[in-house]
Amino acid sequence: MTRVHTQTETIAWLCQHNVALNIPSYQRPYVWPAEDVTKLLSDIATAMQDGQPHYYLGTLISARSQAPCHPPAQRSYELIDGQQRSTTLILLALALGQRLPEHPIAELPRLGGQPRLSFVIREEAQAFLAQAAGLPGTD
């Protein structure tokens, strides 16, 4: 019997609990057009201007990964739905982290010495995220 568990998480929770996110091989590549990224940024800005303490990103569907976690990940999830939004947030966090390295959002793209978000069969995407996150051995 499969159990379904729902919970609301924040980016801070992902960082505090050392959660790794994996994009499984059956997922399509990252293909969000600029209009979708602009809409996401606009929605986040509107929420901030309205004084909302949180922006609801929408439902992400994940499954606990059976693959071994890379240290220091305490748990790993495969993203079944929500890959485009999650990848966009990682890319935005990388850009913001370059401009504001002391801001907590700069922690999101990295998990120890690895990217927090991993692409199982897309080595070029994985290498890009590692290099953009400034991880050692990726020059």
KOLGU-519909 format. One record per atom (N, C-alpha, C): residue number from 1; atom name; x, y, z. Coordinates in nm, 2 decimals, padded with zeros to 4 digits, m for minus. Example, Ala and Ser with C-alpha at 12.3 -4.5 7.8 and 13.67 -1.06 7.14 Angstrom:
KOLGU-519909
+-----+------+--------+--------+--------+
! pos ! site !      u !      v !      w !
+-----+------+--------+--------+--------+
!   1 !    N !  01.32 ! m00.57 !  00.78 !
!   1 !   CA !  01.23 ! m00.45 !  00.78 !
!   1 !    C !  01.32 ! m00.33 !  00.78 !
!   2 !    N !  01.28 ! m00.22 !  00.71 !
!   2 !   CA !  01.37 ! m00.11 !  00.71 !
!   2 !    C !  01.29 !  00.00 !  00.79 !
+-----+------+--------+--------+--------+
end
This chain:
KOLGU-519909
+-----+------+--------+--------+--------+
! pos ! site !      u !      v !      w !
+-----+------+--------+--------+--------+
!   1 !    N !  00.08 ! m00.12 !  00.00 !
!   1 !   CA !  00.00 !  00.00 !  00.00 !
!   1 !    C !  00.09 !  00.12 !  00.00 !
!   2 !    N !  00.06 !  00.21 ! m00.09 !
!   2 !   CA !  00.14 !  00.34 ! m00.10 !
!   2 !    C !  00.08 !  00.44 ! m00.01 !
!   3 !    N !  00.16 !  00.51 !  00.06 !
!   3 !   CA !  00.12 !  00.62 !  00.15 !
!   3 !    C !  00.15 !  00.75 !  00.08 !
!   4 !    N !  00.05 !  00.84 !  00.09 !
!   4 !   CA !  00.07 !  00.98 !  00.04 !
!   4 !    C !  00.08 !  01.07 !  00.15 !
!   5 !    N !  00.18 !  01.15 !  00.16 !
!   5 !   CA !  00.20 !  01.24 !  00.27 !
!   5 !    C !  00.22 !  01.38 !  00.21 !
!   6 !    N !  00.14 !  01.47 !  00.26 !
!   6 !   CA !  00.15 !  01.61 !  00.21 !
!   6 !    C !  00.20 !  01.70 !  00.32 !
!   7 !    N !  00.28 !  01.80 !  00.28 !
!   7 !   CA !  00.33 !  01.90 !  00.38 !
!   7 !    C !  00.37 !  02.02 !  00.30 !
!   8 !    N !  00.37 !  02.13 !  00.37 !
!   8 !   CA !  00.42 !  02.26 !  00.32 !
!   8 !    C !  00.56 !  02.28 !  00.36 !
!   9 !    N !  00.65 !  02.31 !  00.27 !
!   9 !   CA !  00.79 !  02.33 !  00.30 !
!   9 !    C !  00.83 !  02.47 !  00.25 !
!  10 !    N !  00.94 !  02.52 !  00.30 !
!  10 !   CA !  00.99 !  02.64 !  00.25 !
!  10 !    C !  01.13 !  02.62 !  00.20 !
!  11 !    N !  01.19 !  02.71 !  00.14 !
!  11 !   CA !  01.33 !  02.70 !  00.09 !
!  11 !    C !  01.42 !  02.69 !  00.21 !
!  12 !    N !  01.39 !  02.77 !  00.32 !
!  12 !   CA !  01.47 !  02.76 !  00.44 !
!  12 !    C !  01.46 !  02.62 !  00.50 !
!  13 !    N !  01.35 !  02.55 !  00.49 !
!  13 !   CA !  01.34 !  02.41 !  00.54 !
!  13 !    C !  01.43 !  02.32 !  00.46 !
!  14 !    N !  01.43 !  02.33 !  00.33 !
!  14 !   CA !  01.51 !  02.25 !  00.24 !
!  14 !    C !  01.66 !  02.27 !  00.28 !
!  15 !    N !  01.70 !  02.39 !  00.31 !
!  15 !   CA !  01.84 !  02.42 !  00.35 !
!  15 !    C !  01.87 !  02.36 !  00.49 !
!  16 !    N !  01.78 !  02.39 !  00.58 !
!  16 !   CA !  01.80 !  02.34 !  00.72 !
!  16 !    C !  01.81 !  02.19 !  00.73 !
!  17 !    N !  01.73 !  02.12 !  00.65 !
!  17 !   CA !  01.72 !  01.98 !  00.66 !
!  17 !    C !  01.81 !  01.90 !  00.56 !
!  18 !    N !  01.90 !  01.98 !  00.49 !
!  18 !   CA !  01.99 !  01.92 !  00.40 !
!  18 !    C !  01.92 !  01.83 !  00.30 !
!  19 !    N !  01.82 !  01.88 !  00.23 !
!  19 !   CA !  01.74 !  01.80 !  00.13 !
!  19 !    C !  01.80 !  01.82 ! m00.01 !
!  20 !    N !  01.83 !  01.70 ! m00.07 !
!  20 !   CA !  01.87 !  01.70 ! m00.21 !
!  20 !    C !  01.75 !  01.68 ! m00.30 !
!  21 !    N !  01.75 !  01.74 ! m00.42 !
!  21 !   CA !  01.64 !  01.72 ! m00.51 !
!  21 !    C !  01.70 !  01.66 ! m00.64 !
!  22 !    N !  01.64 !  01.56 ! m00.69 !
!  22 !   CA !  01.68 !  01.49 ! m00.81 !
!  22 !    C !  01.58 !  01.50 ! m00.92 !
!  23 !    N !  01.62 !  01.53 ! m01.04 !
!  23 !   CA !  01.54 !  01.53 ! m01.16 !
!  23 !    C !  01.55 !  01.39 ! m01.22 !
!  24 !    N !  01.45 !  01.30 ! m01.22 !
!  24 !   CA !  01.47 !  01.17 ! m01.27 !
!  24 !    C !  01.48 !  01.17 ! m01.42 !
!  25 !    N !  01.53 !  01.06 ! m01.47 !
!  25 !   CA !  01.56 !  01.05 ! m01.62 !
!  25 !    C !  01.44 !  01.06 ! m01.71 !
!  26 !    N !  01.32 !  01.03 ! m01.66 !
!  26 !   CA !  01.20 !  01.04 ! m01.74 !
!  26 !    C !  01.15 !  01.18 ! m01.76 !
!  27 !    N !  01.20 !  01.28 ! m01.68 !
!  27 !   CA !  01.15 !  01.42 ! m01.69 !
!  27 !    C !  01.21 !  01.48 ! m01.82 !
!  28 !    N !  01.13 !  01.57 ! m01.88 !
!  28 !   CA !  01.17 !  01.65 ! m01.99 !
!  28 !    C !  01.28 !  01.74 ! m01.95 !
!  29 !    N !  01.36 !  01.80 ! m02.04 !
!  29 !   CA !  01.46 !  01.89 ! m02.01 !
!  29 !    C !  01.39 !  02.03 ! m01.96 !
!  30 !    N !  01.48 !  02.11 ! m01.90 !
!  30 !   CA !  01.43 !  02.24 ! m01.86 !
!  30 !    C !  01.40 !  02.33 ! m01.98 !
!  31 !    N !  01.27 !  02.37 ! m01.99 !
!  31 !   CA !  01.23 !  02.44 ! m02.11 !
!  31 !    C !  01.14 !  02.56 ! m02.09 !
!  32 !    N !  01.15 !  02.61 ! m01.97 !
!  32 !   CA !  01.06 !  02.72 ! m01.93 !
!  32 !    C !  01.10 !  02.84 ! m02.02 !
!  33 !    N !  01.00 !  02.90 ! m02.09 !
!  33 !   CA !  01.03 !  03.02 ! m02.17 !
!  33 !    C !  01.04 !  03.15 ! m02.07 !
!  34 !    N !  01.10 !  03.25 ! m02.13 !
!  34 !   CA !  01.12 !  03.38 ! m02.05 !
!  34 !    C !  00.99 !  03.43 ! m01.99 !
!  35 !    N !  00.87 !  03.41 ! m02.06 !
!  35 !   CA !  00.75 !  03.46 ! m02.01 !
!  35 !    C !  00.71 !  03.39 ! m01.88 !
!  36 !    N !  00.74 !  03.26 ! m01.87 !
!  36 !   CA !  00.70 !  03.19 ! m01.74 !
!  36 !    C !  00.79 !  03.24 ! m01.63 !
!  37 !    N !  00.92 !  03.26 ! m01.66 !
!  37 !   CA !  01.01 !  03.31 ! m01.56 !
!  37 !    C !  00.97 !  03.45 ! m01.51 !
!  38 !    N !  00.94 !  03.53 ! m01.61 !
!  38 !   CA !  00.89 !  03.67 ! m01.58 !
!  38 !    C !  00.77 !  03.67 ! m01.49 !
!  39 !    N !  00.67 !  03.58 ! m01.52 !
!  39 !   CA !  00.55 !  03.57 ! m01.44 !
!  39 !    C !  00.58 !  03.52 ! m01.30 !
!  40 !    N !  00.67 !  03.43 ! m01.29 !
!  40 !   CA !  00.70 !  03.38 ! m01.15 !
!  40 !    C !  00.77 !  03.50 ! m01.07 !
!  41 !    N !  00.86 !  03.57 ! m01.13 !
!  41 !   CA !  00.92 !  03.68 ! m01.06 !
!  41 !    C !  00.82 !  03.79 ! m01.03 !
!  42 !    N !  00.73 !  03.82 ! m01.12 !
!  42 !   CA !  00.63 !  03.92 ! m01.10 !
!  42 !    C !  00.54 !  03.88 ! m00.98 !
!  43 !    N !  00.50 !  03.75 ! m00.98 !
!  43 !   CA !  00.42 !  03.70 ! m00.87 !
!  43 !    C !  00.49 !  03.71 ! m00.73 !
!  44 !    N !  00.62 !  03.68 ! m00.73 !
!  44 !   CA !  00.69 !  03.69 ! m00.61 !
!  44 !    C !  00.70 !  03.83 ! m00.56 !
!  45 !    N !  00.73 !  03.92 ! m00.66 !
!  45 !   CA !  00.74 !  04.07 ! m00.63 !
!  45 !    C !  00.61 !  04.12 ! m00.57 !
!  46 !    N !  00.50 !  04.08 ! m00.63 !
!  46 !   CA !  00.37 !  04.13 ! m00.59 !
!  46 !    C !  00.34 !  04.08 ! m00.45 !
!  47 !    N !  00.37 !  03.95 ! m00.42 !
!  47 !   CA !  00.35 !  03.90 ! m00.28 !
!  47 !    C !  00.44 !  03.98 ! m00.18 !
!  48 !    N !  00.56 !  04.01 ! m00.22 !
!  48 !   CA !  00.64 !  04.09 ! m00.13 !
!  48 !    C !  00.58 !  04.23 ! m00.10 !
!  49 !    N !  00.54 !  04.30 ! m00.21 !
!  49 !   CA !  00.48 !  04.43 ! m00.20 !
!  49 !    C !  00.36 !  04.43 ! m00.12 !
!  50 !    N !  00.28 !  04.32 ! m00.13 !
!  50 !   CA !  00.16 !  04.31 ! m00.05 !
!  50 !    C !  00.18 !  04.27 !  00.10 !
!  51 !    N !  00.31 !  04.25 !  00.13 !
!  51 !   CA !  00.35 !  04.22 !  00.27 !
!  51 !    C !  00.32 !  04.08 !  00.31 !
!  52 !    N !  00.30 !  03.99 !  00.21 !
!  52 !   CA !  00.28 !  03.85 !  00.24 !
!  52 !    C !  00.41 !  03.78 !  00.30 !
!  53 !    N !  00.40 !  03.71 !  00.41 !
!  53 !   CA !  00.52 !  03.65 !  00.47 !
!  53 !    C !  00.58 !  03.54 !  00.38 !
!  54 !    N !  00.49 !  03.48 !  00.30 !
!  54 !   CA !  00.54 !  03.37 !  00.21 !
!  54 !    C !  00.47 !  03.38 !  00.07 !
!  55 !    N !  00.54 !  03.33 ! m00.02 !
!  55 !   CA !  00.48 !  03.32 ! m00.16 !
!  55 !    C !  00.46 !  03.17 ! m00.18 !
!  56 !    N !  00.34 !  03.13 ! m00.21 !
!  56 !   CA !  00.30 !  02.99 ! m00.24 !
!  56 !    C !  00.34 !  02.96 ! m00.38 !
!  57 !    N !  00.44 !  02.87 ! m00.40 !
!  57 !   CA !  00.50 !  02.84 ! m00.53 !
!  57 !    C !  00.40 !  02.75 ! m00.61 !
!  58 !    N !  00.32 !  02.68 ! m00.54 !
!  58 !   CA !  00.23 !  02.58 ! m00.61 !
!  58 !    C !  00.27 !  02.44 ! m00.56 !
!  59 !    N !  00.20 !  02.34 ! m00.60 !
!  59 !   CA !  00.23 !  02.21 ! m00.56 !
!  59 !    C !  00.34 !  02.15 ! m00.63 !
!  60 !    N !  00.43 !  02.09 ! m00.56 !
!  60 !   CA !  00.54 !  02.01 ! m00.61 !
!  60 !    C !  00.51 !  01.87 ! m00.57 !
!  61 !    N !  00.53 !  01.78 ! m00.67 !
!  61 !   CA !  00.51 !  01.64 ! m00.63 !
!  61 !    C !  00.64 !  01.57 ! m00.63 !
!  62 !    N !  00.67 !  01.50 ! m00.52 !
!  62 !   CA !  00.80 !  01.44 ! m00.51 !
!  62 !    C !  00.78 !  01.30 ! m00.45 !
!  63 !    N !  00.89 !  01.22 ! m00.46 !
!  63 !   CA !  00.89 !  01.09 ! m00.40 !
!  63 !    C !  01.02 !  01.07 ! m00.33 !
!  64 !    N !  01.02 !  01.02 ! m00.22 !
!  64 !   CA !  01.15 !  00.99 ! m00.14 !
!  64 !    C !  01.23 !  00.90 ! m00.23 !
!  65 !    N !  01.35 !  00.95 ! m00.26 !
!  65 !   CA !  01.44 !  00.87 ! m00.34 !
!  65 !    C !  01.51 !  00.76 ! m00.27 !
!  66 !    N !  01.52 !  00.64 ! m00.34 !
!  66 !   CA !  01.58 !  00.53 ! m00.28 !
!  66 !    C !  01.73 !  00.53 ! m00.31 !
!  67 !    N !  01.77 !  00.62 ! m00.40 !
!  67 !   CA !  01.91 !  00.62 ! m00.43 !
!  67 !    C !  01.99 !  00.68 ! m00.31 !
!  68 !    N !  02.11 !  00.64 ! m00.29 !
!  68 !   CA !  02.19 !  00.69 ! m00.18 !
!  68 !    C !  02.21 !  00.84 ! m00.19 !
!  69 !    N !  02.20 !  00.91 ! m00.08 !
!  69 !   CA !  02.23 !  01.06 ! m00.08 !
!  69 !    C !  02.38 !  01.09 ! m00.08 !
!  70 !    N !  02.41 !  01.19 ! m00.14 !
!  70 !   CA !  02.55 !  01.24 ! m00.13 !
!  70 !    C !  02.56 !  01.32 !  00.00 !
!  71 !    N !  02.67 !  01.30 !  00.07 !
!  71 !   CA !  02.69 !  01.38 !  00.20 !
!  71 !    C !  02.69 !  01.53 !  00.16 !
!  72 !    N !  02.63 !  01.62 !  00.24 !
!  72 !   CA !  02.57 !  01.60 !  00.37 !
!  72 !    C !  02.42 !  01.58 !  00.36 !
!  73 !    N !  02.36 !  01.54 !  00.24 !
!  73 !   CA !  02.22 !  01.53 !  00.23 !
!  73 !    C !  02.16 !  01.43 !  00.34 !
!  74 !    N !  02.06 !  01.48 !  00.41 !
!  74 !   CA !  02.00 !  01.39 !  00.50 !
!  74 !    C !  01.88 !  01.31 !  00.44 !
!  75 !    N !  01.83 !  01.37 !  00.33 !
!  75 !   CA !  01.72 !  01.30 !  00.26 !
!  75 !    C !  01.72 !  01.35 !  00.11 !
!  76 !    N !  01.67 !  01.27 !  00.02 !
!  76 !   CA !  01.67 !  01.30 ! m00.12 !
!  76 !    C !  01.53 !  01.28 ! m00.17 !
!  77 !    N !  01.49 !  01.37 ! m00.26 !
!  77 !   CA !  01.35 !  01.35 ! m00.32 !
!  77 !    C !  01.37 !  01.36 ! m00.47 !
!  78 !    N !  01.29 !  01.28 ! m00.54 !
!  78 !   CA !  01.28 !  01.29 ! m00.69 !
!  78 !    C !  01.16 !  01.38 ! m00.72 !
!  79 !    N !  01.19 !  01.48 ! m00.80 !
!  79 !   CA !  01.08 !  01.57 ! m00.84 !
!  79 !    C !  01.00 !  01.51 ! m00.95 !
!  80 !    N !  00.87 !  01.48 ! m00.93 !
!  80 !   CA !  00.78 !  01.42 ! m01.02 !
!  80 !    C !  00.71 !  01.53 ! m01.10 !
!  81 !    N !  00.67 !  01.63 ! m01.03 !
!  81 !   CA !  00.61 !  01.75 ! m01.09 !
!  81 !    C !  00.66 !  01.87 ! m01.02 !
!  82 !    N !  00.69 !  01.97 ! m01.10 !
!  82 !   CA !  00.75 !  02.10 ! m01.04 !
!  82 !    C !  00.89 !  02.12 ! m01.08 !
!  83 !    N !  00.94 !  02.04 ! m01.17 !
!  83 !   CA !  01.08 !  02.06 ! m01.21 !
!  83 !    C !  01.11 !  02.20 ! m01.27 !
!  84 !    N !  01.02 !  02.25 ! m01.35 !
!  84 !   CA !  01.05 !  02.38 ! m01.42 !
!  84 !    C !  01.06 !  02.49 ! m01.32 !
!  85 !    N !  00.97 !  02.49 ! m01.22 !
!  85 !   CA !  00.97 !  02.59 ! m01.12 !
!  85 !    C !  01.09 !  02.58 ! m01.03 !
!  86 !    N !  01.12 !  02.45 ! m00.99 !
!  86 !   CA !  01.23 !  02.43 ! m00.90 !
!  86 !    C !  01.37 !  02.47 ! m00.97 !
!  87 !    N !  01.38 !  02.43 ! m01.09 !
!  87 !   CA !  01.51 !  02.46 ! m01.16 !
!  87 !    C !  01.52 !  02.62 ! m01.18 !
!  88 !    N !  01.41 !  02.68 ! m01.21 !
!  88 !   CA !  01.41 !  02.83 ! m01.22 !
!  88 !    C !  01.45 !  02.89 ! m01.09 !
!  89 !    N !  01.40 !  02.84 ! m00.98 !
!  89 !   CA !  01.43 !  02.90 ! m00.85 !
!  89 !    C !  01.58 !  02.88 ! m00.82 !
!  90 !    N !  01.63 !  02.76 ! m00.85 !
!  90 !   CA !  01.78 !  02.74 ! m00.83 !
!  90 !    C !  01.86 !  02.84 ! m00.91 !
!  91 !    N !  01.82 !  02.86 ! m01.04 !
!  91 !   CA !  01.89 !  02.95 ! m01.13 !
!  91 !    C !  01.88 !  03.09 ! m01.07 !
!  92 !    N !  01.77 !  03.13 ! m01.02 !
!  92 !   CA !  01.75 !  03.27 ! m00.96 !
!  92 !    C !  01.84 !  03.28 ! m00.84 !
!  93 !    N !  01.84 !  03.17 ! m00.76 !
!  93 !   CA !  01.92 !  03.17 ! m00.64 !
!  93 !    C !  02.07 !  03.19 ! m00.67 !
!  94 !    N !  02.11 !  03.12 ! m00.78 !
!  94 !   CA !  02.25 !  03.13 ! m00.82 !
!  94 !    C !  02.28 !  03.28 ! m00.86 !
!  95 !    N !  02.19 !  03.34 ! m00.94 !
!  95 !   CA !  02.21 !  03.48 ! m00.98 !
!  95 !    C !  02.21 !  03.57 ! m00.86 !
!  96 !    N !  02.12 !  03.56 ! m00.77 !
!  96 !   CA !  02.11 !  03.64 ! m00.65 !
!  96 !    C !  02.23 !  03.62 ! m00.56 !
!  97 !    N !  02.28 !  03.49 ! m00.55 !
!  97 !   CA !  02.39 !  03.46 ! m00.47 !
!  97 !    C !  02.52 !  03.52 ! m00.52 !
!  98 !    N !  02.53 !  03.54 ! m00.65 !
!  98 !   CA !  02.65 !  03.61 ! m00.70 !
!  98 !    C !  02.65 !  03.76 ! m00.66 !
!  99 !    N !  02.53 !  03.82 ! m00.66 !
!  99 !   CA !  02.52 !  03.96 ! m00.63 !
!  99 !    C !  02.51 !  03.98 ! m00.47 !
! 100 !    N !  02.46 !  03.89 ! m00.40 !
! 100 !   CA !  02.44 !  03.90 ! m00.26 !
! 100 !    C !  02.49 !  03.77 ! m00.19 !
! 101 !    N !  02.62 !  03.75 ! m00.19 !
! 101 !   CA !  02.67 !  03.62 ! m00.14 !
! 101 !    C !  02.64 !  03.59 !  00.01 !
! 102 !    N !  02.61 !  03.69 !  00.09 !
! 102 !   CA !  02.58 !  03.67 !  00.23 !
! 102 !    C !  02.44 !  03.65 !  00.26 !
! 103 !    N !  02.35 !  03.66 !  00.16 !
! 103 !   CA !  02.21 !  03.64 !  00.17 !
! 103 !    C !  02.18 !  03.49 !  00.19 !
! 104 !    N !  02.08 !  03.45 !  00.27 !
! 104 !   CA !  02.05 !  03.31 !  00.29 !
! 104 !    C !  02.01 !  03.24 !  00.16 !
! 105 !    N !  01.96 !  03.31 !  00.06 !
! 105 !   CA !  01.92 !  03.24 ! m00.06 !
! 105 !    C !  02.04 !  03.18 ! m00.14 !
! 106 !    N !  02.16 !  03.24 ! m00.11 !
! 106 !   CA !  02.28 !  03.19 ! m00.17 !
! 106 !    C !  02.31 !  03.04 ! m00.13 !
! 107 !    N !  02.25 !  02.99 ! m00.02 !
! 107 !   CA !  02.27 !  02.85 !  00.03 !
! 107 !    C !  02.19 !  02.75 ! m00.06 !
! 108 !    N !  02.08 !  02.80 ! m00.12 !
! 108 !   CA !  01.99 !  02.71 ! m00.19 !
! 108 !    C !  02.06 !  02.62 ! m00.30 !
! 109 !    N !  02.14 !  02.68 ! m00.39 !
! 109 !   CA !  02.19 !  02.59 ! m00.50 !
! 109 !    C !  02.29 !  02.48 ! m00.45 !
! 110 !    N !  02.35 !  02.50 ! m00.34 !
! 110 !   CA !  02.45 !  02.40 ! m00.29 !
! 110 !    C !  02.41 !  02.32 ! m00.18 !
! 111 !    N !  02.46 !  02.20 ! m00.17 !
! 111 !   CA !  02.44 !  02.11 ! m00.06 !
! 111 !    C !  02.58 !  02.05 ! m00.03 !
! 112 !    N !  02.65 !  02.11 !  00.06 !
! 112 !   CA !  02.79 !  02.06 !  00.08 !
! 112 !    C !  02.87 !  02.09 ! m00.05 !
! 113 !    N !  02.94 !  01.99 ! m00.10 !
! 113 !   CA !  03.02 !  02.01 ! m00.22 !
! 113 !    C !  02.95 !  01.97 ! m00.35 !
! 114 !    N !  02.82 !  01.96 ! m00.34 !
! 114 !   CA !  02.74 !  01.92 ! m00.46 !
! 114 !    C !  02.63 !  02.02 ! m00.49 !
! 115 !    N !  02.58 !  02.02 ! m00.61 !
! 115 !   CA !  02.46 !  02.10 ! m00.63 !
! 115 !    C !  02.34 !  02.03 ! m00.56 !
! 116 !    N !  02.25 !  02.11 ! m00.50 !
! 116 !   CA !  02.13 !  02.06 ! m00.43 !
! 116 !    C !  02.04 !  01.99 ! m00.53 !
! 117 !    N !  02.03 !  02.05 ! m00.65 !
! 117 !   CA !  01.95 !  01.99 ! m00.76 !
! 117 !    C !  02.03 !  01.91 ! m00.85 !
! 118 !    N !  02.00 !  01.78 ! m00.87 !
! 118 !   CA !  02.08 !  01.70 ! m00.96 !
! 118 !    C !  01.99 !  01.64 ! m01.07 !
! 119 !    N !  02.06 !  01.63 ! m01.19 !
! 119 !   CA !  01.99 !  01.58 ! m01.31 !
! 119 !    C !  02.06 !  01.44 ! m01.33 !
! 120 !    N !  01.98 !  01.34 ! m01.32 !
! 120 !   CA !  02.03 !  01.20 ! m01.33 !
! 120 !    C !  02.11 !  01.17 ! m01.46 !
! 121 !    N !  02.05 !  01.21 ! m01.57 !
! 121 !   CA !  02.12 !  01.17 ! m01.70 !
! 121 !    C !  02.16 !  01.29 ! m01.78 !
! 122 !    N !  02.15 !  01.41 ! m01.73 !
! 122 !   CA !  02.19 !  01.53 ! m01.80 !
! 122 !    C !  02.32 !  01.58 ! m01.74 !
! 123 !    N !  02.43 !  01.53 ! m01.79 !
! 123 !   CA !  02.56 !  01.56 ! m01.73 !
! 123 !    C !  02.60 !  01.71 ! m01.76 !
! 124 !    N !  02.56 !  01.76 ! m01.87 !
! 124 !   CA !  02.59 !  01.90 ! m01.90 !
! 124 !    C !  02.52 !  02.00 ! m01.81 !
! 125 !    N !  02.39 !  01.97 ! m01.78 !
! 125 !   CA !  02.31 !  02.05 ! m01.69 !
! 125 !    C !  02.37 !  02.04 ! m01.55 !
! 126 !    N !  02.41 !  01.92 ! m01.51 !
! 126 !   CA !  02.47 !  01.90 ! m01.38 !
! 126 !    C !  02.60 !  01.98 ! m01.37 !
! 127 !    N !  02.69 !  01.97 ! m01.47 !
! 127 !   CA !  02.82 !  02.04 ! m01.47 !
! 127 !    C !  02.79 !  02.19 ! m01.46 !
! 128 !    N !  02.69 !  02.24 ! m01.54 !
! 128 !   CA !  02.67 !  02.38 ! m01.53 !
! 128 !    C !  02.63 !  02.43 ! m01.39 !
! 129 !    N !  02.54 !  02.36 ! m01.33 !
! 129 !   CA !  02.49 !  02.40 ! m01.19 !
! 129 !    C !  02.61 !  02.39 ! m01.10 !
! 130 !    N !  02.69 !  02.29 ! m01.11 !
! 130 !   CA !  02.81 !  02.29 ! m01.02 !
! 130 !    C !  02.90 !  02.40 ! m01.04 !
! 131 !    N !  02.93 !  02.43 ! m01.16 !
! 131 !   CA !  03.02 !  02.54 ! m01.19 !
! 131 !    C !  02.96 !  02.68 ! m01.15 !
! 132 !    N !  02.83 !  02.70 ! m01.18 !
! 132 !   CA !  02.77 !  02.82 ! m01.14 !
! 132 !    C !  02.76 !  02.84 ! m00.99 !
! 133 !    N !  02.76 !  02.73 ! m00.92 !
! 133 !   CA !  02.75 !  02.74 ! m00.77 !
! 133 !    C !  02.89 !  02.76 ! m00.71 !
! 134 !    N !  02.99 !  02.76 ! m00.80 !
! 134 !   CA !  03.13 !  02.78 ! m00.75 !
! 134 !    C !  03.18 !  02.66 ! m00.67 !
! 135 !    N !  03.14 !  02.54 ! m00.71 !
! 135 !   CA !  03.18 !  02.42 ! m00.63 !
! 135 !    C !  03.32 !  02.38 ! m00.68 !
! 136 !    N !  03.40 !  02.33 ! m00.59 !
! 136 !   CA !  03.54 !  02.29 ! m00.62 !
! 136 !    C !  03.55 !  02.19 ! m00.73 !
! 137 !    N !  03.65 !  02.20 ! m00.81 !
! 137 !   CA !  03.68 !  02.09 ! m00.91 !
! 137 !    C !  03.59 !  02.11 ! m01.03 !
! 138 !    N !  03.52 !  02.23 ! m01.05 !
! 138 !   CA !  03.43 !  02.25 ! m01.16 !
! 138 !    C !  03.48 !  02.36 ! m01.26 !
! 139 !    N !  03.60 !  02.40 ! m01.24 !
! 139 !   CA !  03.66 !  02.51 ! m01.33 !
! 139 !    C !  03.68 !  02.46 ! m01.47 !
+-----+------+--------+--------+--------+
end
